[in-house]
Amino acid sequence: MIRALYNWTLGLAQSPHALWALAIVAFVESSVFPIPPDILMIPMIIAAPRRAFLIAGIATVASVLGGAFGYFIGAVFFEQIGLPVLEFYGKTESFAGFQLRYNEYGAWAVLIAGVTPFPYKVITILSGATSLSFPVFMLASVIARGLRFFLIAALLYKFGAPIRDFIERRLGFMFTLAVTLLIAGFVAVRYL
């Protein structure tokens, strides 16, 4: 099923309505859809490199708006779905402690999930469920998603098709490595 969704998403890149399709995919990926918009962005930018930054801008705006929708899902439906599950397992108290810790570092969670292969949708919903400050959530989302999509656009604009393999196979790993080193640096400064 994932392969069929992937192939369908690639087919959208060749559609005359590709920018609208990108906006829709970027929006729903931030709250429910399993295929990242990068899969659609890459062939679109390779086909029209002069539109690279327009494409990245559309992906960023739509993804951040989709993240706001994911936040809404977490905030509104947590009472109906999440809380009864926590109560059933007797974890309501431990969730309160988790919520405090999450809100202390929530902006970092949004930034990390926004640029790495970690599912951004999980963080958007969790941010709403824990009542992370909405302005903090939105600022972190704009920075993270903008960084991710504009970096991909810049690499494809500069290097074209040869960088495609690197982006599709290794960019997620490179983002994850960079974030890990950044966190390790903060930990080292704080505790050493």
PyMOL commands that set and color helices and strands:
alter all, ss='L'
color gray80, all
select helices_A, chain A and resi 2-12+18-29+38-47+49-88+92-115+120-129+134-159+161-191
alter helices_A, ss='H'
color red, helices_A
deselect
rebuild
show_as cartoon
